[in-house]
Amino acid sequence: MGIKIYKLIGLYICIQFFSYTGFSQDTVEEIFQRGIKLEKEKEYIGALWELNKAMGMVKRNYNHPLREKIEEAIRVTKGKMVVARYAARRRGPQNLGDDLQPVENEPADFIIKQVFGTALARKVWDERDKLEVDEYFGIGRTITILPQGGIELEENQNQSFSLRCVEAASFGLPAENQILLHSGSYCIHTLHGSTSLNISSTFVDLEIKSDDPFAFMIGVTTNGGMKVIGLLGKISLAMNGKKEQVLPGQLVFCLPEEFSRKMDVELHTLMITSKLLNSFKQPVFFHKKLGQQALLQGLRTQNRYRTTVGDVRGNKNFEVNVFPED
């Protein structure tokens, strides 16, 4: 269609990033480095997932320069995981010190509202290998979701926010109203006004706040930044002394140094295709309001383009594909 990227501002975008987790265009090197990073952080389950994915990409290429490094990293990670589990079983109250604490002492900071597949809890307290509905866990945990899995949790004390994610995601909850995203995509909402959340990825520290209840999707990009889609409410974003405002149906990349220009996302298509919205038995609490926003957006929009926005690879550029008309 000959449309240049910089002409796509304001077009309605059929977004696939939040419909299918992961980045289909990731290189072997990028996936390998994610696995190494998780292994260093002692997130062995997530590390093995990434490393095995990288191995699957080179298994038929015996001359690939990273093949031996990937194989070695898999062996090392499996060994460290076995040692960690053995140490956890051997650990007793007299040997706790700076080690993991017993689960019996874990506070009820978060409650699990929905879960399917396998969700793991690590750090601070003893490992939990299968989280269940109506169970609680405390601030300080790192949560890992395996493929074909998903979790929806809620802050338990003040119900300050709810979070859901699906498939091969890993995130930490280091402090009150703080979220550390290692990988994956998420849907977050709050029922309260004047709420502020601090969300970090590898290279971005983002403050998200609003005077009214709000909802948004957020995901980690290959370059260590994030991308945000507003679903409900007027959301203010702040990082590195710079600010941006996101309305329902708007997308913005949070790059390591600055915000990208904003683009528009077709909410109706997002509601139909997004696994974050459709993989759980119970819909998101704001499903009806989101439908109303999608209807209003459709009435306002006359020209639509069948496009997708992918990942960001450097500090500036992101992928946009425009499909031909049928």
Secondary structure as a PSIPRED ss2 file (coil, helix, strand):
# PSIPRED VFORMAT (PSIPRED V4.0)

   1 M C   1.000  0.000  0.000
   2 G C   1.000  0.000  0.000
   3 I C   1.000  0.000  0.000
   4 K C   1.000  0.000  0.000
   5 I H   0.000  1.000  0.000
   6 Y H   0.000  1.000  0.000
   7 K H   0.000  1.000  0.000
   8 L C   1.000  0.000  0.000
   9 I C   1.000  0.000  0.000
  10 G C   1.000  0.000  0.000
  11 L C   1.000  0.000  0.000
  12 Y E   0.000  0.000  1.000
  13 I E   0.000  0.000  1.000
  14 C C   1.000  0.000  0.000
  15 I C   1.000  0.000  0.000
  16 Q C   1.000  0.000  0.000
  17 F C   1.000  0.000  0.000
  18 F C   1.000  0.000  0.000
  19 S C   1.000  0.000  0.000
  20 Y C   1.000  0.000  0.000
  21 T C   1.000  0.000  0.000
  22 G C   1.000  0.000  0.000
  23 F C   1.000  0.000  0.000
  24 S C   1.000  0.000  0.000
  25 Q C   1.000  0.000  0.000
  26 D C   1.000  0.000  0.000
  27 T C   1.000  0.000  0.000
  28 V H   0.000  1.000  0.000
  29 E H   0.000  1.000  0.000
  30 E H   0.000  1.000  0.000
  31 I H   0.000  1.000  0.000
  32 F H   0.000  1.000  0.000
  33 Q H   0.000  1.000  0.000
  34 R H   0.000  1.000  0.000
  35 G H   0.000  1.000  0.000
  36 I H   0.000  1.000  0.000
  37 K H   0.000  1.000  0.000
  38 L H   0.000  1.000  0.000
  39 E H   0.000  1.000  0.000
  40 K H   0.000  1.000  0.000
  41 E C   1.000  0.000  0.000
  42 K C   1.000  0.000  0.000
  43 E C   1.000  0.000  0.000
  44 Y H   0.000  1.000  0.000
  45 I H   0.000  1.000  0.000
  46 G H   0.000  1.000  0.000
  47 A H   0.000  1.000  0.000
  48 L H   0.000  1.000  0.000
  49 W H   0.000  1.000  0.000
  50 E H   0.000  1.000  0.000
  51 L H   0.000  1.000  0.000
  52 N H   0.000  1.000  0.000
  53 K H   0.000  1.000  0.000
  54 A H   0.000  1.000  0.000
  55 M H   0.000  1.000  0.000
  56 G H   0.000  1.000  0.000
  57 M H   0.000  1.000  0.000
  58 V H   0.000  1.000  0.000
  59 K C   1.000  0.000  0.000
  60 R C   1.000  0.000  0.000
  61 N C   1.000  0.000  0.000
  62 Y C   1.000  0.000  0.000
  63 N C   1.000  0.000  0.000
  64 H C   1.000  0.000  0.000
  65 P C   1.000  0.000  0.000
  66 L C   1.000  0.000  0.000
  67 R H   0.000  1.000  0.000
  68 E H   0.000  1.000  0.000
  69 K H   0.000  1.000  0.000
  70 I H   0.000  1.000  0.000
  71 E H   0.000  1.000  0.000
  72 E H   0.000  1.000  0.000
  73 A H   0.000  1.000  0.000
  74 I H   0.000  1.000  0.000
  75 R H   0.000  1.000  0.000
  76 V H   0.000  1.000  0.000
  77 T H   0.000  1.000  0.000
  78 K H   0.000  1.000  0.000
  79 G H   0.000  1.000  0.000
  80 K H   0.000  1.000  0.000
  81 M H   0.000  1.000  0.000
  82 V H   0.000  1.000  0.000
  83 V H   0.000  1.000  0.000
  84 A H   0.000  1.000  0.000
  85 R H   0.000  1.000  0.000
  86 Y H   0.000  1.000  0.000
  87 A H   0.000  1.000  0.000
  88 A H   0.000  1.000  0.000
  89 R H   0.000  1.000  0.000
  90 R H   0.000  1.000  0.000
  91 R C   1.000  0.000  0.000
  92 G C   1.000  0.000  0.000
  93 P H   0.000  1.000  0.000
  94 Q H   0.000  1.000  0.000
  95 N H   0.000  1.000  0.000
  96 L C   1.000  0.000  0.000
  97 G C   1.000  0.000  0.000
  98 D C   1.000  0.000  0.000
  99 D C   1.000  0.000  0.000
 100 L C   1.000  0.000  0.000
 101 Q E   0.000  0.000  1.000
 102 P C   1.000  0.000  0.000
 103 V H   0.000  1.000  0.000
 104 E H   0.000  1.000  0.000
 105 N H   0.000  1.000  0.000
 106 E C   1.000  0.000  0.000
 107 P C   1.000  0.000  0.000
 108 A C   1.000  0.000  0.000
 109 D C   1.000  0.000  0.000
 110 F E   0.000  0.000  1.000
 111 I E   0.000  0.000  1.000
 112 I E   0.000  0.000  1.000
 113 K E   0.000  0.000  1.000
 114 Q E   0.000  0.000  1.000
 115 V E   0.000  0.000  1.000
 116 F E   0.000  0.000  1.000
 117 G C   1.000  0.000  0.000
 118 T C   1.000  0.000  0.000
 119 A E   0.000  0.000  1.000
 120 L E   0.000  0.000  1.000
 121 A E   0.000  0.000  1.000
 122 R E   0.000  0.000  1.000
 123 K C   1.000  0.000  0.000
 124 V C   1.000  0.000  0.000
 125 W E   0.000  0.000  1.000
 126 D C   1.000  0.000  0.000
 127 E C   1.000  0.000  0.000
 128 R E   0.000  0.000  1.000
 129 D C   1.000  0.000  0.000
 130 K C   1.000  0.000  0.000
 131 L C   1.000  0.000  0.000
 132 E C   1.000  0.000  0.000
 133 V C   1.000  0.000  0.000
 134 D C   1.000  0.000  0.000
 135 E C   1.000  0.000  0.000
 136 Y E   0.000  0.000  1.000
 137 F E   0.000  0.000  1.000
 138 G C   1.000  0.000  0.000
 139 I C   1.000  0.000  0.000
 140 G C   1.000  0.000  0.000
 141 R C   1.000  0.000  0.000
 142 T E   0.000  0.000  1.000
 143 I E   0.000  0.000  1.000
 144 T E   0.000  0.000  1.000
 145 I E   0.000  0.000  1.000
 146 L C   1.000  0.000  0.000
 147 P C   1.000  0.000  0.000
 148 Q C   1.000  0.000  0.000
 149 G C   1.000  0.000  0.000
 150 G E   0.000  0.000  1.000
 151 I E   0.000  0.000  1.000
 152 E E   0.000  0.000  1.000
 153 L E   0.000  0.000  1.000
 154 E E   0.000  0.000  1.000
 155 E E   0.000  0.000  1.000
 156 N C   1.000  0.000  0.000
 157 Q C   1.000  0.000  0.000
 158 N C   1.000  0.000  0.000
 159 Q C   1.000  0.000  0.000
 160 S C   1.000  0.000  0.000
 161 F C   1.000  0.000  0.000
 162 S E   0.000  0.000  1.000
 163 L E   0.000  0.000  1.000
 164 R E   0.000  0.000  1.000
 165 C E   0.000  0.000  1.000
 166 V E   0.000  0.000  1.000
 167 E C   1.000  0.000  0.000
 168 A C   1.000  0.000  0.000
 169 A E   0.000  0.000  1.000
 170 S E   0.000  0.000  1.000
 171 F E   0.000  0.000  1.000
 172 G E   0.000  0.000  1.000
 173 L E   0.000  0.000  1.000
 174 P E   0.000  0.000  1.000
 175 A E   0.000  0.000  1.000
 176 E C   1.000  0.000  0.000
 177 N C   1.000  0.000  0.000
 178 Q E   0.000  0.000  1.000
 179 I E   0.000  0.000  1.000
 180 L E   0.000  0.000  1.000
 181 L E   0.000  0.000  1.000
 182 H E   0.000  0.000  1.000
 183 S E   0.000  0.000  1.000
 184 G C   1.000  0.000  0.000
 185 S E   0.000  0.000  1.000
 186 Y E   0.000  0.000  1.000
 187 C E   0.000  0.000  1.000
 188 I E   0.000  0.000  1.000
 189 H E   0.000  0.000  1.000
 190 T E   0.000  0.000  1.000
 191 L C   1.000  0.000  0.000
 192 H C   1.000  0.000  0.000
 193 G C   1.000  0.000  0.000
 194 S C   1.000  0.000  0.000
 195 T E   0.000  0.000  1.000
 196 S E   0.000  0.000  1.000
 197 L E   0.000  0.000  1.000
 198 N E   0.000  0.000  1.000
 199 I E   0.000  0.000  1.000
 200 S E   0.000  0.000  1.000
 201 S C   1.000  0.000  0.000
 202 T C   1.000  0.000  0.000
 203 F C   1.000  0.000  0.000
 204 V C   1.000  0.000  0.000
 205 D E   0.000  0.000  1.000
 206 L E   0.000  0.000  1.000
 207 E E   0.000  0.000  1.000
 208 I E   0.000  0.000  1.000
 209 K E   0.000  0.000  1.000
 210 S E   0.000  0.000  1.000
 211 D C   1.000  0.000  0.000
 212 D C   1.000  0.000  0.000
 213 P C   1.000  0.000  0.000
 214 F E   0.000  0.000  1.000
 215 A E   0.000  0.000  1.000
 216 F E   0.000  0.000  1.000
 217 M E   0.000  0.000  1.000
 218 I E   0.000  0.000  1.000
 219 G E   0.000  0.000  1.000
 220 V E   0.000  0.000  1.000
 221 T C   1.000  0.000  0.000
 222 T C   1.000  0.000  0.000
 223 N C   1.000  0.000  0.000
 224 G C   1.000  0.000  0.000
 225 G C   1.000  0.000  0.000
 226 M E   0.000  0.000  1.000
 227 K E   0.000  0.000  1.000
 228 V E   0.000  0.000  1.000
 229 I E   0.000  0.000  1.000
 230 G E   0.000  0.000  1.000
 231 L E   0.000  0.000  1.000
 232 L E   0.000  0.000  1.000
 233 G C   1.000  0.000  0.000
 234 K C   1.000  0.000  0.000
 235 I E   0.000  0.000  1.000
 236 S E   0.000  0.000  1.000
 237 L E   0.000  0.000  1.000
 238 A E   0.000  0.000  1.000
 239 M E   0.000  0.000  1.000
 240 N C   1.000  0.000  0.000
 241 G C   1.000  0.000  0.000
 242 K E   0.000  0.000  1.000
 243 K E   0.000  0.000  1.000
 244 E E   0.000  0.000  1.000
 245 Q E   0.000  0.000  1.000
 246 V E   0.000  0.000  1.000
 247 L C   1.000  0.000  0.000
 248 P C   1.000  0.000  0.000
 249 G C   1.000  0.000  0.000
 250 Q E   0.000  0.000  1.000
 251 L E   0.000  0.000  1.000
 252 V E   0.000  0.000  1.000
 253 F E   0.000  0.000  1.000
 254 C E   0.000  0.000  1.000
 255 L C   1.000  0.000  0.000
 256 P C   1.000  0.000  0.000
 257 E C   1.000  0.000  0.000
 258 E C   1.000  0.000  0.000
 259 F E   0.000  0.000  1.000
 260 S C   1.000  0.000  0.000
 261 R C   1.000  0.000  0.000
 262 K C   1.000  0.000  0.000
 263 M E   0.000  0.000  1.000
 264 D E   0.000  0.000  1.000
 265 V E   0.000  0.000  1.000
 266 E C   1.000  0.000  0.000
 267 L H   0.000  1.000  0.000
 268 H H   0.000  1.000  0.000
 269 T H   0.000  1.000  0.000
 270 L H   0.000  1.000  0.000
 271 M H   0.000  1.000  0.000
 272 I H   0.000  1.000  0.000
 273 T H   0.000  1.000  0.000
 274 S C   1.000  0.000  0.000
 275 K H   0.000  1.000  0.000
 276 L H   0.000  1.000  0.000
 277 L H   0.000  1.000  0.000
 278 N H   0.000  1.000  0.000
 279 S C   1.000  0.000  0.000
 280 F C   1.000  0.000  0.000
 281 K C   1.000  0.000  0.000
 282 Q C   1.000  0.000  0.000
 283 P C   1.000  0.000  0.000
 284 V C   1.000  0.000  0.000
 285 F C   1.000  0.000  0.000
 286 F C   1.000  0.000  0.000
 287 H H   0.000  1.000  0.000
 288 K H   0.000  1.000  0.000
 289 K H   0.000  1.000  0.000
 290 L H   0.000  1.000  0.000
 291 G H   0.000  1.000  0.000
 292 Q H   0.000  1.000  0.000
 293 Q H   0.000  1.000  0.000
 294 A H   0.000  1.000  0.000
 295 L H   0.000  1.000  0.000
 296 L H   0.000  1.000  0.000
 297 Q H   0.000  1.000  0.000
 298 G H   0.000  1.000  0.000
 299 L H   0.000  1.000  0.000
 300 R H   0.000  1.000  0.000
 301 T C   1.000  0.000  0.000
 302 Q C   1.000  0.000  0.000
 303 N C   1.000  0.000  0.000
 304 R C   1.000  0.000  0.000
 305 Y C   1.000  0.000  0.000
 306 R C   1.000  0.000  0.000
 307 T E   0.000  0.000  1.000
 308 T E   0.000  0.000  1.000
 309 V E   0.000  0.000  1.000
 310 G E   0.000  0.000  1.000
 311 D E   0.000  0.000  1.000
 312 V E   0.000  0.000  1.000
 313 R C   1.000  0.000  0.000
 314 G C   1.000  0.000  0.000
 315 N C   1.000  0.000  0.000
 316 K C   1.000  0.000  0.000
 317 N C   1.000  0.000  0.000
 318 F E   0.000  0.000  1.000
 319 E E   0.000  0.000  1.000
 320 V E   0.000  0.000  1.000
 321 N E   0.000  0.000  1.000
 322 V E   0.000  0.000  1.000
 323 F C   1.000  0.000  0.000
 324 P C   1.000  0.000  0.000
 325 E C   1.000  0.000  0.000
 326 D C   1.000  0.000  0.000
